[in-house]
Amino acid sequence: MSGTTVGLIMFGILMCLLVLRVPIGISMFLVGAGGFLTMLGGGAVPLLLSSLKNLVYARLSNYDLSVIPMFLLMGQFATHGGLSKALFSCVNAFVGHLRGGVAMAAVGACAGFGAICGSSLATAATMGQVALPELRRHKYSGALATGTLAAGGTLGIMIPPSVPLVIYAVLTQESIGKLFMAAVLPGLIAMLGYMIVIRIVVTLKPEAGPAGPRVSWPERMRALGRVFPVLIVFLVVVVGLYGGWANPTEAASIGAAACGILAVVSGGMRLQGVKDSILGAAEATAMIFLVLLGADMLNSGLALTQMPAELANWVKGSGFSPLLVMASILLIYVFLGCVMDSLAMILLTIPIFYPVVMGLDFWGMSPDDKSIWFGILALMVVEIGLVHPPVGMNIYIINSLAKDVPLIETFKGVMPFLASDFLRILLLLFFPGITLYLVHAFGS
């Protein structure tokens, strides 16, 4: 069999294993090892073991990866320290008196929490516990309440710091600081888009999102003061990274320490909370690293088949327009979101799609700009998988918290937000300057 045929068979087997609910890290490892032995013959087991030894050391000795547990720990401190409540109270104080305002406050709080968390699932679960009771107390419809929180949870990976962006940077040798800076404007556009969706929904169905009570200006200022340290943490991490005075691990470590201190001082976190935070970060890190090793093994097998290189060469010689190729890649991401999580999609597809994209011309962009732009586009489409049926992990997390809301209502509630997602992707696809503006402004 040709290498391309072996590569396609590997992907077919991988999809079957995922359908059988074999963990993604183990699935990629088994398929990669199988492809390795298929290409080199059954007698290559010693070579496989030797390659595995080198592969594990090369991956886990990568200093840049130490940023992941630090960002996860920062999010754990924010979760267990009650910072999420302060964020929601602050935004709600300013917009809660508007029709649909409590839902808008939930979206704004998700964006703020995403600035210190980096995980969509954690953002959805945490903000769901904080905002859902308030939404139900103000008699918001089940569809709007759960749909808002499921969609708002995706801001956890769109607003930097973002774990998938760190993984993308490691896979492509891209600057973490530049990727974080490039994600700021698209993340803010996503937040504003969700708020506009809420406004449209409550305009068409006023009973879906009644207005809350108005809060006095002194109370608003007090609420703002309670979350001001969170803004400082965000600026320290992102500006420190891009400003060059701290490397990714140093910035993440400072951010984690600052969040821990804030959680103890303002959130009242105690020793048990510290223990839970460390354990939660360790478990999530172990899971991510297992998936990383599985992806490395799969990529080793695919490299022997030469399928990624052959695919890139075929696309170059096919005569297809770059936009058509990009549209096809983005659609593949949407379909993959139906069967796997965001991290798995990044690890599985970037080694294949990245060479294809880098070999095409998009509006005369330089390779560096193209790499950053594609990373943000991929992140935007990957987050759709978190709210896209039939998997939609954020939907199931929120629905498990709102047991009185049928699952079909949550799916209905998230559909208008999906429309906003697709419009935003089109905007970023045709106007890459939006993504690259801050990178160029602060890089000049």
C-alpha positions as CSV (number, residue, x, y, z in Angstrom):
1,M,0.0,0.0,0.0
2,S,1.1,3.6,-0.6
3,G,1.8,5.9,2.3
4,T,-1.2,8.0,1.6
5,T,-3.5,4.9,1.7
6,V,-1.9,3.9,5.0
7,G,-2.5,7.4,6.4
8,L,-6.2,7.4,5.3
9,I,-6.7,3.9,6.9
10,M,-5.1,5.3,10.1
11,F,-7.6,8.1,10.2
12,G,-10.5,5.7,9.6
13,I,-9.3,3.4,12.5
14,L,-8.9,6.5,14.7
15,M,-12.5,7.6,14.0
16,C,-13.8,4.1,14.9
17,L,-11.9,4.1,18.2
18,L,-13.4,7.5,19.0
19,V,-16.9,6.3,18.2
20,L,-16.2,3.4,20.6
21,R,-15.3,6.1,23.2
22,V,-11.7,5.0,23.6
23,P,-9.9,8.0,25.2
24,I,-8.4,10.3,22.5
25,G,-4.8,10.1,23.8
26,I,-4.8,6.3,23.8
27,S,-6.5,6.2,20.4
28,M,-3.9,8.4,18.8
29,F,-1.1,6.5,20.4
30,L,-2.4,3.1,19.3
31,V,-3.1,4.3,15.7
32,G,0.3,6.1,15.5
33,A,2.2,3.0,16.7
34,G,0.2,0.8,14.3
35,G,1.1,3.1,11.4
36,F,4.8,3.2,12.4
37,L,5.0,-0.6,12.4
38,T,3.0,-0.9,9.1
39,M,5.4,1.4,7.3
40,L,8.6,-0.1,8.7
41,G,7.5,-3.7,9.1
42,G,6.7,-5.9,12.1
43,G,10.5,-6.2,12.9
44,A,10.6,-2.5,13.8
45,V,9.4,-3.0,17.4
46,P,12.8,-2.2,18.9
47,L,13.0,0.9,16.7
48,L,9.5,1.9,17.8
49,L,10.4,1.5,21.5
50,S,13.6,3.6,21.0
51,S,11.6,6.2,19.1
52,L,9.0,6.3,21.9
53,K,11.7,6.9,24.5
54,N,13.1,9.8,22.6
55,L,9.6,11.1,21.8
56,V,8.5,11.2,25.4
57,Y,11.7,12.9,26.6
58,A,11.6,15.5,23.7
59,R,8.0,16.4,24.5
60,L,8.0,16.5,28.3
61,S,11.4,18.2,28.6
62,N,10.0,21.1,26.6
63,Y,10.2,24.1,28.9
64,D,7.4,25.9,27.1
65,L,4.9,23.3,28.2
66,S,5.4,24.2,31.8
67,V,3.1,27.1,31.1
68,I,0.1,24.8,30.9
69,P,0.0,23.7,34.5
70,M,0.6,27.3,35.6
71,F,-2.4,28.6,33.6
72,L,-4.5,25.7,34.8
73,L,-3.6,26.5,38.4
74,M,-4.5,30.1,37.8
75,G,-7.9,29.0,36.7
76,Q,-8.3,26.7,39.6
77,F,-7.5,29.4,42.1
78,A,-10.0,31.7,40.4
79,T,-12.7,29.0,40.6
80,H,-12.2,27.9,44.2
81,G,-11.5,31.5,45.4
82,G,-14.9,32.9,44.4
83,L,-13.5,35.4,41.9
84,S,-16.2,34.3,39.4
85,K,-18.9,35.7,41.7
86,A,-17.1,39.1,41.9
87,L,-16.9,39.2,38.1
88,F,-20.6,38.4,37.6
89,S,-21.7,40.9,40.3
90,C,-19.6,43.6,38.7
91,V,-20.9,43.2,35.1
92,N,-24.4,42.7,36.4
93,A,-24.3,46.0,38.4
94,F,-23.7,47.9,35.1
95,V,-26.1,46.0,32.7
96,G,-28.4,43.9,34.8
97,H,-31.2,46.6,34.7
98,L,-31.5,46.2,30.9
99,R,-33.8,43.7,29.3
100,G,-31.7,40.6,28.9
101,G,-29.1,42.4,31.0
102,V,-28.5,39.5,33.5
103,A,-27.7,37.2,30.5
104,M,-25.3,39.9,29.1
105,A,-23.7,40.1,32.6
106,A,-23.1,36.3,32.4
107,V,-21.4,36.7,29.0
108,G,-19.2,39.6,30.3
109,A,-18.3,37.6,33.4
110,C,-17.4,34.6,31.2
111,A,-15.1,36.8,29.2
112,G,-13.5,38.2,32.4
113,F,-13.1,34.7,33.9
114,G,-11.6,33.5,30.6
115,A,-8.9,36.1,31.1
116,I,-7.6,34.2,34.1
117,C,-8.7,30.7,33.3
118,G,-7.8,29.4,29.8
119,S,-10.4,26.6,29.8
120,S,-13.8,26.7,28.3
121,L,-15.2,23.7,30.3
122,A,-14.0,25.3,33.5
123,T,-15.5,28.7,32.5
124,A,-18.9,27.1,31.6
125,A,-19.0,25.0,34.8
126,T,-18.0,27.8,37.1
127,M,-20.0,30.6,35.6
128,G,-23.0,28.2,35.3
129,Q,-23.0,27.7,39.1
130,V,-22.7,31.5,39.7
131,A,-25.1,32.9,37.0
132,L,-27.7,30.2,36.5
133,P,-29.5,30.8,39.8
134,E,-29.7,34.5,39.1
135,L,-31.0,34.0,35.6
136,R,-33.7,31.6,36.9
137,R,-34.5,34.0,39.8
138,H,-35.2,36.7,37.3
139,K,-37.4,34.3,35.3
140,Y,-35.3,34.0,32.2
141,S,-36.4,31.3,29.8
142,G,-34.6,28.0,30.1
143,A,-33.4,28.1,26.5
144,L,-31.9,31.6,26.8
145,A,-30.4,31.0,30.2
146,T,-28.6,27.7,29.3
147,G,-27.8,28.8,25.8
148,T,-26.1,32.0,27.0
149,L,-24.0,30.1,29.5
150,A,-23.0,27.3,27.1
151,A,-21.9,29.9,24.4
152,G,-20.4,32.2,27.0
153,G,-18.2,29.4,28.3
154,T,-16.4,29.2,24.9
155,L,-14.9,32.6,25.8
156,G,-12.7,30.7,28.2
157,I,-10.4,29.7,25.3
158,M,-10.9,32.7,23.1
159,I,-9.9,35.4,25.7
160,P,-6.2,34.8,26.5
161,P,-4.6,33.0,28.2
162,S,-5.8,30.0,26.2
163,V,-4.4,26.4,26.6
164,P,-5.2,25.5,23.0
165,L,-3.3,28.5,21.8
166,V,-0.3,27.4,23.9
167,I,-0.5,23.9,22.2
168,Y,-0.8,25.6,18.8
169,A,2.3,27.7,19.6
170,V,4.3,24.6,20.6
171,L,3.3,22.6,17.5
172,T,4.1,25.4,15.1
173,Q,7.0,27.1,16.9
174,E,5.0,30.3,17.0
175,S,5.2,33.0,19.7
176,I,2.8,32.5,22.6
177,G,2.8,36.2,23.3
178,K,1.9,37.2,19.7
179,L,-0.9,34.6,19.6
180,F,-2.4,35.9,22.9
181,M,-2.2,39.5,21.6
182,A,-3.9,38.4,18.4
183,A,-6.7,36.7,20.3
184,V,-7.8,39.8,22.2
185,L,-9.8,41.6,19.6
186,P,-11.5,38.5,18.2
187,G,-12.4,37.5,21.8
188,L,-13.9,40.9,22.5
189,I,-15.8,40.8,19.2
190,A,-17.2,37.3,20.3
191,M,-18.3,38.8,23.6
192,L,-20.1,41.7,21.9
193,G,-21.6,39.4,19.3
194,Y,-23.1,37.3,22.0
195,M,-24.5,40.3,23.8
196,I,-26.1,41.5,20.5
197,V,-27.7,38.1,20.1
198,I,-29.2,38.3,23.6
199,R,-30.5,41.8,22.7
200,I,-32.1,40.5,19.5
201,V,-33.7,37.5,21.3
202,V,-35.2,39.6,24.1
203,T,-36.5,42.1,21.6
204,L,-38.3,39.4,19.7
205,K,-39.4,37.6,22.9
206,P,-39.5,40.1,25.8
207,E,-40.6,37.5,28.2
208,A,-37.4,35.5,27.6
209,G,-35.2,38.0,29.5
210,P,-36.9,40.4,31.9
211,A,-35.0,43.4,33.1
212,G,-33.4,43.3,36.6
213,P,-33.3,46.1,39.3
214,R,-31.1,49.1,38.7
215,V,-27.9,49.4,40.9
216,S,-26.7,52.7,42.3
217,W,-23.5,54.2,41.1
218,P,-21.7,53.9,44.5
219,E,-22.4,50.2,44.5
220,R,-21.2,49.9,40.9
221,M,-17.9,51.5,41.8
222,R,-17.5,49.1,44.7
223,A,-18.2,46.1,42.5
224,L,-15.7,47.4,40.0
225,G,-13.1,47.8,42.7
226,R,-13.5,44.2,43.7
227,V,-12.5,42.9,40.2
228,F,-9.8,45.5,39.4
229,P,-7.1,43.1,40.6
230,V,-8.3,40.5,38.0
231,L,-7.6,43.1,35.3
232,I,-4.1,43.6,36.7
233,V,-3.5,39.9,36.5
234,F,-4.6,39.8,32.9
235,L,-2.4,42.7,32.0
236,V,0.6,41.2,33.8
237,V,0.3,37.9,31.9
238,V,-0.5,39.2,28.4
239,V,1.5,42.5,28.4
240,G,4.4,40.8,30.2
241,L,4.6,38.1,27.6
242,Y,4.4,40.4,24.6
243,G,6.5,43.1,26.2
244,G,9.4,40.7,26.5
245,W,10.1,41.2,30.2
246,A,8.8,37.7,31.1
247,N,8.8,34.4,29.2
248,P,5.6,32.4,29.1
249,T,6.3,30.3,32.1
250,E,7.4,33.3,34.2
251,A,4.3,35.3,33.3
252,A,2.0,32.3,33.9
253,S,3.7,31.6,37.3
254,I,3.3,35.3,38.3
255,G,-0.4,35.1,37.2
256,A,-1.0,31.9,39.2
257,A,0.6,33.3,42.3
258,A,-1.4,36.6,42.0
259,C,-4.6,34.6,41.5
260,G,-3.8,32.5,44.5
261,I,-3.2,35.6,46.7
262,L,-6.4,37.2,45.4
263,A,-8.4,34.1,46.1
264,V,-7.1,33.9,49.7
265,V,-7.5,37.6,50.4
266,S,-10.7,38.6,48.6
267,G,-12.3,35.2,48.0
268,G,-11.7,33.6,51.4
269,M,-10.1,30.5,50.0
270,R,-8.7,28.2,52.7
271,L,-6.3,25.3,52.9
272,Q,-8.8,22.8,51.4
273,G,-9.3,25.1,48.5
274,V,-5.6,25.3,47.8
275,K,-5.4,21.5,47.9
276,D,-8.3,21.1,45.5
277,S,-6.8,23.7,43.2
278,I,-3.5,22.0,43.0
279,L,-5.1,18.5,42.5
280,G,-7.4,19.8,39.8
281,A,-4.5,21.5,37.9
282,A,-2.5,18.3,38.2
283,E,-5.3,16.1,36.9
284,A,-6.0,18.4,34.0
285,T,-2.2,18.6,33.2
286,A,-1.8,14.8,33.2
287,M,-4.7,14.5,30.8
288,I,-3.3,17.1,28.4
289,F,0.2,15.6,28.5
290,L,-1.2,12.1,27.7
291,V,-3.1,13.6,24.7
292,L,0.1,15.3,23.7
293,L,2.1,12.1,23.8
294,G,-0.6,10.3,21.8
295,A,-0.6,13.1,19.2
296,D,3.2,12.9,18.9
297,M,3.0,9.1,18.3
298,L,0.3,9.6,15.7
299,N,2.3,12.3,14.0
300,S,5.4,10.0,13.9
301,G,3.3,7.4,12.1
302,L,1.9,10.0,9.7
303,A,5.3,11.4,9.0
304,L,6.5,8.0,7.8
305,T,3.5,7.8,5.4
306,Q,4.4,11.2,4.0
307,M,0.6,11.9,3.8
308,P,0.8,15.5,5.2
309,A,3.5,16.5,2.7
310,E,1.7,14.8,-0.2
311,L,-1.5,16.5,0.8
312,A,0.1,19.9,0.9
313,N,1.7,19.3,-2.5
314,W,-1.6,18.1,-4.0
315,V,-3.4,21.2,-2.8
316,K,-0.7,23.5,-4.2
317,G,-1.0,21.8,-7.6
318,S,-4.8,21.4,-7.6
319,G,-5.5,25.0,-8.8
320,F,-8.1,25.5,-6.0
321,S,-8.3,29.0,-4.7
322,P,-6.7,29.6,-1.3
323,L,-10.1,30.8,0.1
324,L,-11.8,27.6,-1.0
325,V,-9.1,25.5,0.6
326,M,-9.4,27.5,3.9
327,A,-13.2,27.2,3.8
328,S,-12.9,23.5,3.4
329,I,-10.5,23.3,6.4
330,L,-12.8,25.3,8.5
331,L,-15.8,23.1,7.6
332,I,-13.7,20.0,8.5
333,Y,-13.2,21.6,11.9
334,V,-16.9,22.1,12.3
335,F,-17.6,18.4,11.5
336,L,-14.8,17.2,13.8
337,G,-16.3,19.2,16.6
338,C,-19.2,16.7,16.5
339,V,-17.0,13.8,17.6
340,M,-14.0,15.2,19.6
341,D,-13.0,18.0,22.0
342,S,-11.1,21.2,21.1
343,L,-7.6,20.1,22.4
344,A,-7.8,16.8,20.4
345,M,-8.8,18.7,17.2
346,I,-5.8,21.0,17.5
347,L,-3.4,18.2,18.1
348,L,-4.8,16.0,15.4
349,T,-5.2,18.5,12.6
350,I,-2.5,21.2,12.9
351,P,0.4,18.9,11.7
352,I,-1.7,18.2,8.6
353,F,-3.4,21.6,7.9
354,Y,-0.6,23.9,8.9
355,P,1.8,23.0,6.0
356,V,-1.2,23.3,3.6
357,V,-2.1,26.8,4.8
358,M,1.5,28.0,4.9
359,G,2.0,26.9,1.3
360,L,-0.8,29.2,0.0
361,D,-1.1,32.9,-0.5
362,F,-3.7,34.9,1.4
363,W,-3.8,38.6,0.5
364,G,0.0,38.7,0.4
365,M,0.5,38.1,4.1
366,S,3.9,37.2,5.4
367,P,4.5,33.7,6.8
368,D,4.5,35.0,10.4
369,D,1.2,36.9,9.9
370,K,-0.3,33.9,8.2
371,S,0.7,31.6,11.0
372,I,-0.9,33.8,13.6
373,W,-4.0,34.4,11.6
374,F,-4.6,30.7,11.0
375,G,-4.1,29.9,14.6
376,I,-6.8,32.4,15.7
377,L,-9.1,31.1,12.9
378,A,-8.6,27.5,14.0
379,L,-9.3,28.5,17.6
380,M,-12.5,30.3,16.6
381,V,-13.8,27.2,14.7
382,V,-12.6,24.7,17.3
383,E,-14.7,26.5,20.0
384,I,-17.8,26.0,17.9
385,G,-17.4,22.2,18.6
386,L,-18.0,23.0,22.3
387,V,-21.6,24.1,21.6
388,H,-22.3,22.2,18.4
389,P,-24.5,19.1,18.5
390,P,-24.3,16.2,19.0
391,V,-21.3,16.5,21.4
392,G,-21.2,20.1,22.6
393,M,-19.5,19.5,25.9
394,N,-20.4,23.0,27.2
395,I,-24.1,22.2,26.5
396,Y,-24.0,19.0,28.6
397,I,-22.2,20.8,31.4
398,I,-24.7,23.6,31.6
399,N,-27.7,21.2,31.2
400,S,-26.4,19.1,34.1
401,L,-26.7,22.2,36.2
402,A,-30.1,23.1,34.9
403,K,-31.9,19.8,35.4
404,D,-35.3,21.4,34.9
405,V,-34.4,22.5,31.3
406,P,-34.8,19.8,28.6
407,L,-31.6,19.2,26.6
408,I,-33.5,20.1,23.4
409,E,-34.2,23.6,24.8
410,T,-30.6,24.1,25.5
411,F,-29.7,23.2,21.9
412,K,-32.4,25.6,20.7
413,G,-31.1,28.3,23.0
414,V,-27.5,28.0,21.6
415,M,-28.4,28.2,17.9
416,P,-28.5,32.1,17.7
417,F,-25.1,32.2,19.3
418,L,-23.8,29.7,16.7
419,A,-25.1,32.1,14.0
420,S,-23.0,34.8,15.7
421,D,-20.0,32.5,15.7
422,F,-20.2,31.8,12.0
423,L,-20.6,35.5,11.1
424,R,-17.5,36.3,13.3
425,I,-15.4,33.6,11.5
426,L,-16.4,35.1,8.1
427,L,-15.4,38.6,9.4
428,L,-11.9,37.3,10.5
429,L,-11.5,35.2,7.3
430,F,-12.0,38.2,5.0
431,F,-10.4,40.9,7.2
432,P,-7.3,39.4,8.7
433,G,-6.2,42.9,9.8
434,I,-8.6,42.6,12.7
435,T,-6.6,39.6,14.1
436,L,-3.2,41.2,13.3
437,Y,-3.9,44.8,14.4
438,L,-2.7,44.6,18.0
439,V,0.3,42.3,17.0
440,H,1.4,45.0,14.5
441,A,0.6,47.9,16.8
442,F,2.6,46.7,19.7
443,G,5.2,45.0,17.6
444,S,6.3,48.2,15.8
